[in-house]
């Protein structure tokens, strides 16, 4: 089975400074792959490469078996790659409905976009006339996720989904992540806080200093993060 996403010895960063130093990583069809590590490890830069926002200085970026390094963000989006960035990336001055309407440009009808969004997040239907920037952080993240679902992505990239949110909201969001994976969407999710994602991940990787240092089952990765990388004995085992 062909991986949806492969990074082969990827190097890259900003200007002349490489942040990534030979990253190897793969996401299989319908898989939730958690990329974990501390701030500054290179996780967000990796998503930047995957989404076409950062052109790698070396290595190969492969989407659905085709080398695409150097492809623009627009081209990768048309190929089914969708990024939900840290900070959500919604339009705060538009209403919920207006935000969703922005995602009809690819040809989907507004009613279809709304049906998918409100089916996954019924709370957004109640807020459809509300200006997005006045909603809670959790509701804004739901809107960002709903817009992503509306594009019917083959590969979803999630950057720090849990940041600043209450645990119950995070749990609800990751339930939606699991449902999307069950429907065949491949998902690469970056998190600093492992416990938030390991319960739904099929596989997890640890990133340190611009390299993936370990990939394995979530239970094993949780133990290594707690013992070796986060400097804590806290229980990070998936629940």
C-alpha positions as CSV (number, residue, x, y, z in Angstrom):
1,X,0.0,0.0,0.0
2,X,1.4,3.4,-1.0
3,X,1.9,5.9,1.8
4,X,-0.1,9.1,1.5
5,X,2.9,11.1,2.7
6,X,6.6,10.4,2.9
7,X,9.4,12.6,4.0
8,X,12.8,11.1,2.9
9,X,15.9,12.7,4.4
10,X,14.2,16.1,4.4
11,X,16.4,19.1,5.2
12,X,15.1,22.7,5.3
13,X,14.2,25.7,7.3
14,X,14.3,29.4,7.0
15,X,16.7,31.3,4.7
16,X,20.1,29.7,4.9
17,X,19.4,28.1,8.2
18,X,18.2,24.5,8.2
19,X,16.0,23.5,11.1
20,X,15.3,20.0,9.7
21,X,18.4,17.7,9.4
22,X,17.3,14.6,7.5
23,X,13.7,13.9,8.6
24,X,12.3,10.5,7.6
25,X,8.6,10.0,8.3
26,X,5.6,8.3,6.6
27,X,1.8,8.5,7.0
28,X,-0.2,5.5,5.7
29,X,-3.8,5.7,4.4
30,X,-6.3,6.3,7.1
31,X,-3.6,6.5,9.7
32,X,-3.3,9.0,12.6
33,X,0.5,9.7,13.0
34,X,1.4,11.8,16.0
35,X,4.6,13.9,15.8
36,X,5.7,14.8,19.3
37,X,8.5,16.7,20.9
38,X,9.4,19.9,22.8
39,X,9.2,23.5,21.4
40,X,11.9,24.1,18.9
41,X,12.2,20.5,17.8
42,X,11.2,21.3,14.2
43,X,7.6,20.0,14.3
44,X,5.9,23.1,12.8
45,X,8.7,23.4,10.2
46,X,8.0,19.8,9.2
47,X,4.3,20.7,8.6
48,X,5.4,23.8,6.6
49,X,7.4,21.5,4.3
50,X,4.4,19.1,4.0
51,X,2.0,21.9,3.1
52,X,4.3,23.6,0.6
53,X,4.9,26.7,2.7
54,X,8.6,25.8,3.1
55,X,10.7,24.5,0.2
56,X,13.1,21.8,1.5
57,X,16.8,22.3,0.8
58,X,17.3,18.6,0.4
59,X,15.6,15.2,0.4
60,X,12.3,14.1,-1.1
61,X,8.7,15.0,-0.3
62,X,6.3,12.4,-1.7
63,X,2.5,12.6,-1.7
64,X,0.6,9.5,-2.9
65,X,3.7,8.1,-4.5
66,X,4.6,11.3,-6.4
67,X,7.6,13.5,-5.6
68,X,6.3,17.0,-5.0
69,X,9.1,19.0,-3.3
70,X,8.9,22.6,-4.6
71,X,5.2,22.4,-5.3
72,X,3.2,25.4,-4.1
73,X,0.7,25.4,-1.2
74,X,-2.1,25.8,-3.8
75,X,-1.0,22.8,-5.8
76,X,-0.7,20.6,-2.7
77,X,-4.1,21.8,-1.5
78,X,-5.6,20.8,-4.9
79,X,-3.9,17.4,-4.4
80,X,-5.8,17.0,-1.1
81,X,-3.3,18.3,1.5
82,X,-5.0,20.5,4.1
83,X,-3.3,22.3,6.9
84,X,-5.0,23.5,10.1
85,X,-2.3,25.8,11.4
86,X,-1.4,26.7,15.0
87,X,-3.7,29.6,15.9
88,X,-6.5,28.1,13.9
89,X,-6.3,30.4,10.8
90,X,-10.0,31.4,10.7
91,X,-11.3,34.8,9.5
92,X,-12.1,36.4,12.9
93,X,-14.1,39.3,11.4
94,X,-16.5,37.0,9.4
95,X,-19.4,35.0,10.8
96,X,-19.2,31.2,11.1
97,X,-21.4,30.9,7.9
98,X,-19.1,33.3,6.0
99,X,-16.0,31.4,7.1
100,X,-17.6,28.2,5.7
101,X,-18.6,29.9,2.5
102,X,-14.9,30.7,1.8
103,X,-14.5,27.0,1.2
104,X,-16.9,26.7,-1.7
105,X,-14.3,28.0,-4.1
106,X,-13.3,24.4,-5.0
107,X,-16.8,23.7,-6.4
108,X,-18.7,22.3,-3.4
109,X,-22.1,23.8,-2.7
110,X,-22.5,26.0,0.3
111,X,-25.3,23.7,1.6
112,X,-23.0,20.7,1.4
113,X,-20.2,22.5,3.2
114,X,-22.6,23.5,6.0
115,X,-24.1,20.0,6.2
116,X,-20.7,18.5,6.7
117,X,-19.5,21.2,9.2
118,X,-22.7,21.1,11.3
119,X,-22.9,17.4,11.2
120,X,-19.5,17.1,12.8
121,X,-19.9,20.1,15.1
122,X,-23.5,20.8,15.9
123,X,-22.5,23.7,18.2
124,X,-21.4,25.6,15.1
125,X,-24.9,25.6,13.7
126,X,-26.1,27.4,16.8
127,X,-23.3,30.0,16.2
128,X,-23.6,30.3,12.4
129,X,-24.5,34.0,12.5
130,X,-21.9,34.8,15.2
131,X,-18.7,36.6,14.3
132,X,-16.0,34.0,14.6
133,X,-13.6,36.1,16.6
134,X,-16.1,36.4,19.4
135,X,-16.4,32.7,20.0
136,X,-14.5,30.7,22.5
137,X,-11.1,29.2,21.6
138,X,-12.6,25.7,21.4
139,X,-15.4,26.9,19.1
140,X,-12.9,28.6,16.9
141,X,-10.9,25.4,16.7
142,X,-14.0,23.5,15.8
143,X,-14.6,26.0,12.9
144,X,-11.1,25.5,11.7
145,X,-11.6,21.7,11.7
146,X,-15.0,22.1,10.1
147,X,-13.5,24.1,7.2
148,X,-10.9,21.4,6.8
149,X,-13.5,18.6,6.7
150,X,-15.4,20.6,4.0
151,X,-12.4,20.3,1.6
152,X,-12.6,16.5,1.8
153,X,-8.8,16.2,2.3
154,X,-6.8,13.1,1.6
155,X,-4.2,14.3,4.1
156,X,-4.9,16.5,7.1
157,X,-2.1,18.3,8.9
158,X,-2.9,19.5,12.4
159,X,-0.6,21.9,14.3
160,X,-1.0,22.0,18.1
161,X,-4.7,21.3,18.1
162,X,-4.9,21.3,21.9
163,X,-3.1,24.6,22.5
164,X,-4.9,26.8,25.0
165,X,-8.0,24.6,25.2
166,X,-9.8,22.9,28.1
167,X,-9.3,19.1,28.3
168,X,-12.9,18.3,27.5
169,X,-12.8,20.4,24.3
170,X,-9.5,18.7,23.3
171,X,-11.1,15.3,23.9
172,X,-14.0,16.2,21.7
173,X,-11.8,17.5,18.9
174,X,-9.7,14.3,18.9
175,X,-12.8,12.2,18.8
176,X,-13.5,14.0,15.5
177,X,-9.9,13.3,14.4
178,X,-10.5,9.6,15.1
179,X,-13.8,9.6,13.1
180,X,-12.1,11.3,10.1
181,X,-9.3,8.7,10.1
182,X,-12.0,5.9,10.2
183,X,-13.5,7.5,7.1
184,X,-10.1,7.1,5.3
185,X,-8.5,10.5,5.9
186,X,-4.7,10.3,6.7
187,X,-3.7,12.6,9.5
188,X,-0.4,14.0,10.7
189,X,-0.8,15.8,13.9
190,X,1.9,17.8,15.7
191,X,1.6,18.1,19.5
192,X,3.8,19.3,22.3
193,X,1.5,17.7,24.9
194,X,1.5,13.9,24.1
195,X,-1.4,12.9,26.3
196,X,-3.8,14.8,24.1
197,X,-3.2,12.8,21.0
198,X,-1.7,9.4,21.9
199,X,-5.2,8.0,22.7
200,X,-6.2,8.3,19.0
201,X,-2.8,7.8,17.3
202,X,-2.0,4.7,15.4
203,X,1.7,5.4,15.4
204,X,3.8,8.1,17.0
205,X,7.2,9.7,16.4
206,X,9.5,11.7,18.6
207,X,11.3,14.7,17.1
208,X,14.3,16.3,18.7
209,X,16.7,18.9,17.2
210,X,15.3,18.6,13.7
211,X,15.4,14.8,13.5
212,X,12.9,12.0,14.0
213,X,14.7,10.0,16.7
214,X,12.1,7.3,17.3
215,X,8.9,5.9,15.7
216,X,6.7,3.3,17.3
217,X,3.5,2.3,19.0
218,X,1.9,5.1,21.1
219,X,2.3,3.2,24.4
220,X,6.1,2.8,23.8
221,X,6.5,6.3,22.7
222,X,4.6,7.6,25.7
223,X,7.0,5.8,28.0
224,X,10.1,7.2,26.2
225,X,8.7,10.8,26.2
226,X,8.0,10.6,30.0
227,X,11.3,9.0,30.9
228,X,13.8,10.5,28.5
229,X,12.5,13.7,26.9
230,X,10.1,15.6,29.0
231,X,12.0,15.0,32.2
232,X,8.9,13.9,34.1
233,X,7.4,10.7,35.5
234,X,3.9,11.9,34.6
235,X,1.7,9.2,33.1
236,X,1.4,9.8,29.3
237,X,0.0,6.4,28.5
238,X,-3.0,6.6,26.1
239,X,-6.4,6.3,27.8
